[in-house]
Amino acid sequence: MSSSENSRKKPWFYTVRKHKKKCIFFSAVGLWGVNFAVKQFRDYLCRREFCYKGKKYGEAKILAINRPRRLLLFLNPEANDGKALKSYERDAAPILHLGGVEITTIKTDYEGQCKALTQYLDPNIDGIVIAGGDGTILEVLTGLLRRKDQEEISKIPIGLIPLGRDNRSYNSIVDKSPDQNVTKIAKSALNILDNKTKNVSVMEITTAEGRPTYAVSHIEWGPLQDAKENRRYWWTGPLKRRLPYIFATLKKWPPEVSAHLSFTSSETQSKEKCTSLQPNTSSNLTNKHETTEETNCIGKNDTVSIVGLFVKLFQDTKETILQTSVLSDLNQLDFIRCGWQRESKGILWNQNMKTAESTGVNLKPLDNETSWYTIDGEKFEARPIHVKILRNKIKVFCPPA
């Protein structure tokens, strides 16, 4: 028998073992497969554990004259690039159904639908559930608080199920823990069954014309935010969120917009505080630390050139404030660095950032070119706006203390 006939009879893995490149490739594929299987099994165990917890609520006895809790669910199936529906049905729906609540589900088909449908909401329901990303939360809250009976409607507790990509609104008011998506979604469903609530403040954003918009997290504006929202490089795969910052520096430089900023304070907070921002990876945008350096303050009534402007609603048990941060005079390298920090670590920090704390903000864009705000993940045309805090305006289901 010839040597060629012997080589043809050798098993395939013998060739792989003797071929260095094939060995490396199949080893990498095997490790990826093992890691994927382990992650899937851990997610399965997590879902099963939370389903057991949810079942305990469903097994609780109620009086014959009572009825199960009735919840109205607004579900945005297109959140997180169309993955939201699958995530909800796999990670949250079984827990809610085992918990013994009656759920009426409304799947949204187009932008703005939630605002319209909330006008017909029954004020006698036991709770509202918002399953989606930041934009879905903004739409439902805006629709609810635009109603004539907003004082009554705002007493209905609201449950949030984070199905978006960033979920900054959920993280800021419900749970800041760095849990994986499956755990975070399952916990949010269990919070609804547990029926514990807390009061949450909102931002009311008004213009000279039109109706107010209500948000719970942030307002962003400027060239840095425009680069973040740039979707033209989707075809570059993992680089699609980094390339826009590079190409923005190749255009007209510096890419600034101008605006007039002023601040207001309530009687309980007589003056604006000056803060300096330090990097902190546990925060979604920034972490505030007080300082006495006046060079880091925005004036009470200033006209500023802006590369990035950020208004963040901070709320805790001690105080609720609006923190306004302005980035100006960045070189190309700092611009790219700031953008990449936001994409990779979820933080924004630069030593030249100026900040101010207040209870109200007036912002008036001065450029003739059309630009856009991003308010809790939704885009709005940049117009003069007034932002103020409505303290303890809504009730939100929260983790048990």
N, C-alpha and C positions, 0 to 999 in steps of 0.2 A: 504494500500500500504506500503510495507516495506521500511526501510531506504536505503537499497541498490538500490531499484528501483528509489527512489528520487535522489540519487547521480548520477545515470546514465543519468538522464534527465537534469542535470545542464549543462549549456553551458561551452565550453572549457576555456573561459577566466576567469570563476569563479575558476577553478583549478589553472590557472596561478597566479591569484591574491593571492591565499592562499599559494602558493608554492614559498618560497623565492628565491631559485636558478633559477627556471624558470622565475620568475619576473625579476631578474637581467639580465638574458640572453636575453629575448625578448625586454627588455628596451634598451640594448646595440645595438641589431640588428636594432631596430626602429630608434635610434639616428643616426646610421651609414647610414641607408636608407635615412633619412631626409637630412643629410649633403651631401650625394651623389647627391640627386635630386637637392638641392640648387646649388651645384657646376655645374652640367650639365646645369641648367637654366642660370646661370651667363655666362657660356661659350657660350651658344646659343646667349645671348644678345650681347656678345662681337663680335662674328662672324657677326651678323646682322649689328652692328654698322660699322664695317670695310668694309662690303660689300657695304653699302650705300656710304661710302667714296670712295671706289674703283669705284663705278658706275659713280661718277662725272667725273672721268678721261675719262671713256668710252663715256660719253655724249658730251665731248668737240669736237667742229667741227674742221675738218682739210680740207685743200684745196683738190680739186679733183685730182690735179697732185701729191699730196703727198700720201704716203702709211703708214699704221700703223707700229709701231715699231716692229721689228722682234727680238725675243729672242731665244737663244738656251739653253735648260734646261738639266742639268745633274742631274738625280735623283737616289739616292742610296736607294732602297726600304728596304734594310736589316739594315739600321742604327737604333740605339736605340732598339736592339733586335727584329727587324722586324716590328716595329711600325711606321716607317717613312712614308711609302706609305699612310697609313690611315691618318696620321697627315697632310700630304701635301694635299691630296684630300679633306679633311674636312676644314682645316684652312687657306690654302694659294691659292689653285687652283681657287676657286670661285672668290676671289678678283682679281686675275690676269686676268681672263677671262672677268669679268665685266669691267676691266680697258681698254679693247679694244686693247690689244697687241696680236701679233701672236707668239705663243709658239710652238717650235719644241722640243719634249721631248725625251730624251734618258735615258732609264732605264738600269742601269748597272747590269751585271750578274755575274761578277767575279772581283777579285782584280786586279788592273792594267789596267782595260779596259779604264778608263778615260784618262790615259796617252797616250794610243794608239790612241784613237778617236780624241783627240785634235790636232793631226798632220794633220787631214783632215778638220779642221774647216775653214769655209768661213770667211775671214778677213773683209768682208763687212757687217756683221751682226751688229745690234745695241746694243747688250748686251749679256752677258753670265750669266746664273743663276746656282748656285750650291746649290742643295737641299740635305742635308745630314749632317753628322757629321764632326769632325775635319779631319778624314782621307780622306774623299771625297774632302774637300777643298784642302788638300795637293796634292792629285793626280792631280786634274785639274790644279792647279797653276804650278806644276812641268812640266806637259805636255805642257802647254802654253809657259812657259819660256825656255823650251828646244828647241823650234822651232828656225829655222835660222832667221826668221823674227820677233823675239821676241820684238824688238823695236816698230814695228807697232802693233803687237798683244796686247802688254801690254797697249795700249791706249784704247782698248775696255773695257767699264765699266763692272764690275762684281757685280752681286747681290748674297747675301748669305741668304739662308733660313735655320735656325738652327733646324735640325731634329734629332740631336744626343743626347747622354745622358749628356755629359758635355758641349759641345759647347764653349770650351775655346777660340777657334780661333775667332768665331763670337763675343764673349763678349769683346775680347781684341781690336778689330779694328772697331766694328760697334756700339754696344750698351751694356753698362755695367749695365743697369737697372735690378733690380731683378724681372722683370715681370714673370708671370706664362707662361707656354709654349704656350698656345693658344694665348695670347696677344702678346708674342714675335714673334711668327710665323706670325701672321696677320700684325704686324708692319713691319716686314721684307718685306712682299709682297707689302705693301703700299710704302715703301722706293723705290722699283723698279719702281713703277708707277710714283712717284714724280720726278724721274730722276735727283736728286741731287747727286753729287759725291764728293769724297775727295781722295787725294793721300795717299797711304799706302806703307810703307816700308816692305821689306821681308828679311828673312835670306837666304843666299846662302850657302849651306853645301856641301863641295867638299871633295873627297878622292883622294888618289894617283892614283887610277884606277876607272873607271866608270864615269858616268855622274852626274852632280850636282842635288841636291834635294833642293826644295824651300819651306819654311815654314813661317808662320806669328806669331807663338805663342811661342813654347817652345821645348826644348830638355831635356829629363830626362834619367838618367842612374844610375844603382847601385842596391844593394839588396833591398832598400826601394821601388824602382820602380818595381822590380821583384815581390815582395809581392803584390803590387797593381794589377799587371797584372795576378796574379795567379787565374786560373778559375777552379781548381780541387774541390773546395768546393761549387759548384753551388747548390748542393742538400740540403744545410743547410738553404736555404731560406734567411731571413733577415740577417743572420750572415755570408753570403758568402763573404762579403767584409771586414770583421773584423778578421775572423779566420786565414787567411794567415799570418797576422802580428804576431799572437801568435805562430803559428807553425814554423815560420822562426826563432824565438828566441830559439827553442828547438834543432835546428841543430847546426852545427859548429859555434862557436861564438868567435870573432866578425865576421859577414859576410861582409867582405870588399873587394873592388877591388882597384887596384892601377893604377894610371895614371900620365902622365906628362902634366902639364897645362902651357900655356903661353898666353900672351895677346898682342894685337896690338891696336894702336890708330891712328886716322886720324890726319891731320894737325890742324883741328879745335878743337881737343880734345887731348892735348899734353900728358896727363898722365891718368892712371887709377884712378878712384875714389874708396875710401873705404866706404862701407856702412854697416849699421847694420839693421837687419830685426826685425820689431816689428809685433805682431799679429794684423790682421785687417780682420774682417769677410767680408768686402765688396770686398776683392780681391780674385781672383781665385787661386792664388798660394802664393804670398807674397806681402808685401807693403814695399817700399824702403824709408829709411830715412837716410840722411847723418850723419856721426859721425866722430870724430877724433880718435877713439880708434883703434890703430894699431893692437891690438890683434885680431880684427875681420876681418882683411884683408887677402886675399890670395896673396902670393908673385907673382911677375911678371913672374917668371919662376920657378915653383915648381913641385916637385914630391909629390903626396898626396895619402893617403889612404882614400877611399871614401865609406861611407854607402849610401849616396845619393848625386847626382850631378844634378843641375838644371840650365839651360841656358834659360833666359826669355828675349824676345824682348819687351822692353818698348818703346812706341812711343806716342808722343803728339806734340803740336804745338811748344814747346820749344826745345826739344832734342829727339833724337832717340839713344838708347844705348842697349848694351847687358849686362844684369846683370847675373853674374855667381855666384851660391851659392853652397857651399860644406858642407855636414854634415859628421862628423867623430867622433870617440870615443863615441858612444852612448851605454848606458847600455840597458838591455832588456826592462826595463819599459819605458825609453824614446823612444825606437824604436817603441813600441806598441802605445805609446801616439801620436807620430808624425804621424803614419799611420792612426790612428783613427781620428785625426784632419783633415787630408786630405779628408777622406771619409764623415765625418759628416758636416764640415764647409767649405770645399774647400780651406783651408789655410794650410800652412806649416811653422812652426816656431820653433826654438830651440835656446837657449841662446848661444850654442857653434857653431852656424852656421857662417861660414866665407864667405865673399862675395867680389866681385870686379866688377867694371863697366868698359867697354871698347867698342871699335867698332869692335873688331875681337877677336876670340878665337881659339887657337890650342889645340886639345885634342888628346892624344896618350895613349890608354890603354896598360898596361904593363903585364897583366896576360895572361897566355897561355890558360886558359879556355874560351870557347865561352860565350859571354854575348851579351846583346841587348840594343840598344838605343830605346827610344820611342820619336819619332819626330812628334809633332802634332797628337798624337793618333795612329801613325803607327810604327810598329817594324822594326828596321834595325839592322843588325849585327854590333857589336861594332868594329870599325876600326879607325885608325887615321883620324881625320877630321879637316878641317879648316872652321870656320864659320865667315862670314862677312855680313855686312848690305848693301843692295841695297836700297838706299833712294828713296822714292816716286816712286817706280817701277810700281805699278798698281793703277788703279782707282776702287773704290768700291762705290756702291750705299749706301747712308747714310741717317739718319733722317734729315729733314729740320732744319736749324738753328733756 
